[in-house]
Every structure is written in structure tokens, then in C-alpha cells.
């Protein structure tokens, strides 16, 4: 008789169910795993054999065949150990067949039978819930998987605990979700002296999830400003938290099963490869743009990133998802992030300071900023020049608004957008608007429209630039709790658009 159990194979953040079939038949003693396994899966038979020996369970002198179905789907990773052991124990009639067939399992086995945590417990729990099955995973993964409240999660510490549970000797209680991790050590916006225009741009960007470019000389506070963005962003909604945590689960970034309601803030170094930024590698893992989903991707020294990496950002910024295509994998990851880029105005960084600039001014500045292509620059909604702060201003007392004050206004603006897009689940913030929805919600008044048409004709705004100005103007109106987009809103949005624009 063939015993069944289930596990998952990952395709992006999707977990596809895999049927684990185990047959113990007469013949030359052997232990075979078929169904397109990789090296880690093929080695599972040795780990399973050693773990069963540690439990004083001897394998019979028969032919053991394990099939992973569908057979044409690549099976990668060490999480196949536990489902293979589960199916084998059912085939040996040590645990009930029906219980094994109703279980989705994942976990790695130590040689002594201890269950080692693996990545991807949260997507696996989602797949188990959709198929109305129980999830079996290592104890360390239980708190993470239990966040999917519609699935029963059993999390034993060892293979022996699992056997005792299924045989009724010592039934395990279902796992409980881990703690919600709160915001810790957030830097405050009031600590930044001066830079009022840049602070205003941060507020607008946070309210509507608009992309922001900060340009200024070294030491002007670009990185300092960007580091304070998490303090003004609203917390993730439950849906967003689950989406983001599924990606982090695949990357092994969830600590002790805790779901973080703070928006992710990723800041890769400018030497990062394309696979690290966009995703890829041998198993097509998510990159930084996907790990920043529903959060912020901060790219300091933006022109120093390789040209290939920068140009690869163009499509994900527009579509909100990235397709990682490899010879053995073709996976899709979500990546709706807010891009915050910081750059020096030129190679030496002192283009605007006659006493410190190099002899190649202004050519050096044009060449340096020219590393950012026109189409990529066109995708920045807000462009801000960050002037250096005089050292005399650094001794002044803190007089600016705190992050809490700005965050309250941002939250109000986000609440307006949530109510506005309640009937459009694919749109969450103003940056997502397009087509008829954009025309319906962000159309300015007569004076605003006249100004926008005049600017478009004078400076040659692209169609993308025209629409991005409308989105930013709508966000500025939301921050003022205004129902309509008026002339001052359009004027402020245009001022951010034309700064450092290629067409000026």
C-alpha cells in the first residue's frame, strides 16, 4: 500500500503542494527518492535513515521508493526531510495513514532526530490553509506559521515527538503566533537642523508613496533625512504585513516567529550585484526591491550603482512586481516600494561651492548625474536639492516638528486614500492611480490645469511626468485634508518635478 503525505515547493512567494508517495515493496533492499530532486533532497534518505535509527526504528529489508509528485516540478531544499520521514513512517504503519495524508509537512532532520528550522513556513501555512490540511513544522517555525489563523499548526521539537503526537501517546497543542514586534530606536525628524524643504518632501513622499531623489554635497544630511523616514510612515495593515512577511519568511528574516508591523527599510550598498538588488541566484531568491515591498528602498550614492542595476529598476518601479527568469526557474515577486535615492551633485561633491569645487565644473556635474538615465530620472516624483547646513546653525536648539507630528498628518492622508480606494483593491495609495481613476480623482481646478499645461509646454514634460505631477498634487491636497486639487497644490508639485529635471 502506498502511503501519502504532503509538502510544498516554492515558486516565488507561492507555495505549490507536492504529494509525497512512499511504497515499501519486496525486492533488493534500497531507498530511492524520485521526482526531480536536487542534491539536498537526494541526501534526505541518509538523514531520515539516521534519525529513524536514533529512535530504534529499523528499516525493513525491502525496496523503499519515495516519489515527489508532480515529477516535473524541481524539488529544492532540505525541508523535504520531514515529509519523507512522515510518509515512510505511515508506510511502515507506525503512524496512521489518514493522519499523514491530511498533513502538509516541512522541516530538516538532524541525525539524532531533532527538527531543524527551515525558511518558508509562512507561505507553506497559506498553502495548507487553502487545501484545508494540518501543517507540521519544526518547533522554531511554529510561531511564524501560526499567524495564518485558519490552519492548525503542529510544531514538534523532534521526530519522536511527532510520532507520539500521531499515535496519541502525547498530543501536542497547536502553535500560537509570535509577538508583534514594535518600533524600536526610531530616529526623530526634530533632530535635523534646517532642511525644511527636504523635510516637506519626505512628508509628501511618505503620504503617497512617491519616489524621492535627494541631491546635495557631502555632509548636507541626505542620509540623515532618509534614516528618519521609518518614523513618519504608518504601520503596515494586516494584509500588507502578511504580504511582506511571506517574502521575509522565504529569506529567513523573521526572528522567532515575530511579525513586524513596521514598514521595511532596506539600504543596499552601491557595490551590490544585480541579483542582490533585483533577485536571482541559483534558486531565484527575492532581492532587495522585493524585501522592501510595502516599505522603503534607500539607495545611497545612487550614481555609483552599476548602470545595469539602475536600468533594471525601471520596470519594477512602474509595475510593482519583478519576474526573475533563470534557466531552471521563472518566478514572480511583488515589489511595491518607495524608492529614496541620494546622490552628490558631482564626483567631488562640491559643485555648488566655488572655493572647494574641482576645475572641471560644471562638466563634472553633468557627467556624474548623467549616469542616471533620462527614463530613470523621469520616474522620480520628487527631486530635492539639499544645501549644506552652516556650522553656526548646528548650535541652534531643536525647533522643528517631531516625527510624531509629521506621522500624524501622514496617517490622516493615508486614511483618506484608504477610504477613497475602498472599491479598488488593486490601488492602495495615490502613487498607484492610473487611467480613468487618476483623471477622476486628481483633476485640478481651472487655475491648476492652466498652470500644468503651461509647464508641460514650456519644459516638455513627458506623459509620465504629467501624470506623476497630478499624483503628487493629489497627495499634497490630502495632507491639507482638501477634497479638490487646487492651484497651490499643483504649483508645489511642479516645483519638485522641475528641480534638476533633464528638460530644464
Residue pairs with C-beta under 8 A, 6 or more apart in sequence:
1 23
1 91
1 97
2 21
2 22
2 23
2 91
3 21
3 22
3 23
3 87
3 88
3 90
3 91
3 97
3 100
3 101
4 19
4 20
4 21
4 22
4 87
4 90
4 97
4 100
4 101
5 19
5 20
5 22
5 83
5 86
5 87
5 90
5 100
5 101
5 103
5 105
6 17
6 18
6 19
6 20
6 83
6 101
6 103
6 104
6 105
6 131
6 133
7 17
7 18
7 20
7 79
7 80
7 82
7 83
7 104
7 105
7 106
7 124
8 15
8 16
8 17
8 18
8 79
8 104
8 106
8 120
8 123
8 124
8 127
9 15
9 16
9 18
9 73
9 74
9 75
9 76
10 16
10 76
10 77
10 120
10 123
10 250
11 329
11 331
12 284
12 286
12 324
12 331
12 332
12 333
13 123
13 246
13 247
13 250
13 286
13 333
13 334
14 123
15 120
15 123
15 124
15 126
15 127
16 73
16 127
17 104
17 127
17 131
18 35
18 68
18 69
18 70
18 73
18 75
18 83
19 68
19 69
19 70
20 66
20 67
20 68
20 69
20 80
20 83
20 84
20 86
20 87
21 66
21 67
21 68
21 69
21 87
22 64
22 65
22 66
22 67
22 84
22 87
22 88
22 90
22 91
23 64
23 65
23 67
23 91
24 60
24 62
24 63
24 64
24 88
24 91
24 92
25 62
25 63
25 65
26 62
26 63
27 62
27 63
28 63
29 61
29 62
29 63
30 63
30 64
31 45
31 49
31 59
31 64
31 66
32 45
32 63
32 64
32 65
32 66
33 41
33 42
33 44
33 45
33 66
33 68
33 84
34 65
34 66
34 67
34 68
34 71
35 66
35 67
35 68
35 69
35 70
35 71
35 75
36 68
36 71
36 72
36 73
36 74
36 75
37 44
37 68
37 75
37 80
38 74
38 75
38 76
38 77
40 76
40 77
40 78
40 80
41 68
41 75
41 76
41 77
41 78
41 80
44 78
44 80
44 81
44 84
44 109
45 66
45 84
47 81
47 108
47 109
47 110
47 111
48 81
48 84
48 85
48 88
48 109
49 59
50 111
50 112
51 85
51 109
51 110
51 111
51 112
51 113
51 159
52 58
52 59
52 85
52 88
52 113
52 159
54 111
54 112
54 113
55 113
55 159
55 160
55 163
57 89
57 92
57 94
60 92
64 88
64 91
66 84
66 87
66 88
68 75
68 80
74 328
74 329
76 283
77 118
77 120
78 108
78 116
78 118
79 106
79 107
79 108
79 118
79 119
79 120
80 106
81 107
81 108
81 109
82 105
82 106
82 107
82 108
82 109
82 115
82 136
82 137
82 138
82 159
82 162
83 104
83 105
83 106
85 109
85 159
86 95
86 100
86 103
86 105
86 136
86 162
87 100
89 95
89 100
89 163
90 96
90 97
90 99
90 100
90 101
94 163
94 167
95 163
95 166
95 167
96 166
96 167
99 166
100 166
102 133
102 134
103 133
103 134
103 135
103 136
103 154
104 124
104 127
104 128
104 131
104 133
104 134
104 135
104 136
105 135
105 136
105 137
106 118
106 120
106 121
106 124
106 136
106 137
106 141
107 115
107 116
107 117
107 118
107 136
107 137
107 138
107 141
108 115
108 116
108 117
108 118
108 138
109 115
109 116
109 159
110 116
113 158
113 159
113 160
114 157
114 158
114 159
115 137
115 138
115 139
115 156
115 157
115 158
115 159
115 162
116 138
117 138
117 140
117 141
118 137
118 138
118 141
119 249
119 250
119 251
119 252
120 249
120 250
121 135
121 137
121 141
121 142
121 144
121 145
121 249
122 144
122 145
122 147
122 148
122 242
122 245
122 246
122 249
122 254
123 246
123 249
123 250
124 135
124 137
124 145
125 135
125 145
125 146
125 147
125 148
125 151
125 153
126 148
126 151
126 246
128 134
128 135
128 148
128 151
129 148
129 150
129 151
133 151
134 151
134 152
134 153
134 154
135 145
135 151
135 152
135 153
135 154
136 154
136 155
136 156
136 162
137 145
137 153
137 154
137 155
138 155
138 156
138 157
139 155
139 156
139 157
139 175
140 155
140 256
140 257
141 155
141 257
142 153
142 154
142 155
142 175
142 176
142 257
143 155
143 175
143 176
143 177
143 178
143 256
143 257
143 258
144 178
144 245
144 249
144 254
144 257
144 259
145 151
145 153
145 155
145 175
145 257
146 153
146 174
146 175
146 176
146 177
146 178
146 257
147 177
147 178
147 242
147 245
147 257
147 259
149 177
152 174
153 174
153 175
154 162
154 165
154 172
154 174
154 175
155 172
155 175
156 162
156 165
156 172
161 170
161 172
164 170
165 171
165 172
177 257
177 259
178 254
178 256
178 257
178 258
178 259
179 256
179 258
180 258
180 259
180 260
180 261
181 255
181 258
181 259
181 260
181 261
181 262
182 261
182 262
183 230
183 231
183 235
183 262
186 228
186 230
186 231
186 403
187 227
187 228
187 231
187 403
188 228
188 231
188 402
188 403
189 199
189 202
189 228
189 231
189 232
189 400
189 401
189 402
189 403
189 406
190 398
190 400
190 401
190 402
190 403
191 224
191 228
191 398
192 199
192 221
192 224
192 225
192 228
192 400
193 389
193 393
193 394
193 396
193 398
193 400
194 221
194 389
194 393
195 220
195 221
195 225
195 386
195 387
195 389
196 400
197 384
198 214
198 221
198 225
198 384
198 386
199 225
199 400
199 401
199 406
201 212
201 214
201 382
201 384
201 496
202 212
202 225
202 228
202 229
202 232
202 406
203 232
203 406
203 409
203 410
203 479
204 210
204 382
204 472
204 475
204 476
204 479
204 496
205 211
205 212
205 229
205 338
205 340
205 381
205 382
206 229
206 232
206 233
206 338
206 406
206 410
207 409
207 410
207 413
207 414
207 430
207 475
207 478
207 479
208 413
208 417
208 429
208 430
208 431
208 471
208 472
208 474
208 475
208 478
209 336
209 338
209 429
209 430
209 431
209 432
210 338
210 381
210 382
210 430
210 431
210 468
210 471
210 472
210 475
211 317
211 338
211 339
211 340
211 341
211 379
211 380
211 381
211 382
211 431
212 338
212 339
212 340
212 341
212 380
212 381
212 382
212 383
212 384
213 302
213 341
213 342
213 343
213 377
213 380
213 382
213 383
213 384
213 500
214 222
214 225
214 226
214 340
214 341
214 342
214 343
214 384
214 386
215 222
215 342
215 343
215 344
215 345
215 369
215 383
215 384
215 385
215 386
215 500
216 222
216 342
216 344
216 345
216 385
216 386
216 387
216 388
217 344
217 345
217 349
217 350
217 351
217 352
217 353
217 387
217 388
218 344
218 349
218 350
219 388
220 386
220 387
220 388
220 389
221 386
221 389
222 300
222 342
222 343
222 386
223 300
223 342
225 386
226 267
226 296
226 298
226 300
226 340
226 342
228 403
229 265
229 296
229 298
229 338
229 340
230 262
230 263
230 265
230 296
231 403
231 407
232 403
232 406
232 407
232 410
233 262
233 263
233 295
233 296
233 407
233 410
234 263
234 407
234 410
234 411
234 414
235 261
235 262
235 263
236 244
236 260
236 261
236 262
236 263
236 294
240 294
241 259
241 260
241 261
242 259
243 293
243 294
243 334
244 263
244 264
244 293
244 294
244 295
245 254
245 259
245 260
247 286
247 290
247 291
247 293
247 333
247 334
248 254
248 264
248 291
250 285
250 286
251 285
251 286
251 291
253 291
263 294
263 295
263 296
264 291
264 292
264 293
264 294
264 295
264 296
265 292
265 295
265 296
265 298
266 288
266 291
266 292
266 295
266 296
266 297
266 298
266 337
267 297
267 298
267 299
267 300
268 276
268 277
268 288
268 297
268 299
270 299
270 300
270 301
270 302
270 304
270 305
272 288
272 305
272 309
273 309
274 280
274 306
274 308
274 309
274 312
275 281
275 287
276 287
276 288
277 287
277 288
277 289
277 305
277 309
277 312
277 313
278 287
278 289
278 309
278 312
278 313
278 316
278 322
278 324
279 285
279 286
279 287
279 289
279 290
279 322
279 324
279 333
280 287
280 324
280 326
282 326
283 329
284 324
284 326
284 329
284 330
284 331
286 333
287 322
287 324
287 333
288 297
289 297
289 313
289 316
289 322
289 335
289 337
290 322
290 333
290 334
290 335
292 335
292 337
293 333
293 334
293 335
293 336
293 337
294 336
294 337
295 337
295 338
296 337
296 338
296 340
297 337
297 338
297 339
297 340
298 340
298 341
298 342
299 305
299 339
299 340
299 341
299 342
300 342
301 342
301 343
301 344
302 310
302 341
302 342
302 343
302 372
303 343
303 344
303 368
303 369
303 371
303 372
307 371
307 373
310 371
310 372
310 373
310 376
311 373
311 376
313 339
313 376
314 375
314 376
314 379
315 322
316 322
316 335
317 339
317 379
318 379
320 334
320 335
320 336
320 432
321 332
321 333
321 334
321 335
321 336
322 332
322 333
322 335
323 330
323 331
323 332
324 330
324 331
324 332
324 333
336 428
336 432
338 431
339 379
339 380
341 380
343 369
343 372
344 368
345 351
345 352
345 365
345 368
345 369
346 357
346 358
346 361
346 364
346 365
346 367
346 368
346 369
347 358
347 364
347 367
347 368
348 356
348 357
348 358
348 364
350 356
350 357
350 358
351 357
351 361
351 362
351 364
351 365
352 387
353 388
358 364
369 500
374 502
377 383
377 500
377 501
377 502
378 462
378 464
378 465
378 502
379 464
379 468
381 431
381 468
381 471
381 472
381 496
381 497
382 472
382 496
382 497
383 496
383 497
383 499
383 500
383 501
384 496
384 499
385 499
385 500
409 479
410 479
412 478
412 479
412 481
413 475
413 478
413 479
414 429
416 478
416 481
417 428
417 429
417 430
417 478
418 428
420 441
421 427
421 428
421 429
421 432
424 437
426 432
427 433
427 437
430 442
430 471
430 472
430 474
430 475
430 478
431 471
433 441
433 442
433 471
433 474
434 467
438 467
438 470
438 471
441 474
442 470
442 471
442 473
442 474
442 485
443 449
443 470
443 485
444 452
444 470
444 473
444 484
444 485
444 486
444 487
444 489
444 490
445 484
445 485
445 486
445 487
447 486
447 487
448 473
448 485
448 486
448 487
448 489
448 490
448 491
449 490
451 487
451 490
451 491
451 494
452 466
452 469
452 470
452 490
452 494
455 461
455 469
455 494
455 498
456 466
459 498
459 501
459 503
459 504
460 503
461 469
461 497
461 503
465 497
468 497
469 490
469 493
469 494
469 497
470 485
470 493
472 493
472 496
472 497
473 485
473 489
473 490
473 492
473 493
474 485
474 489
476 489
476 492
476 493
477 483
477 484
477 485
477 486
477 489
480 489
482 489
498 504
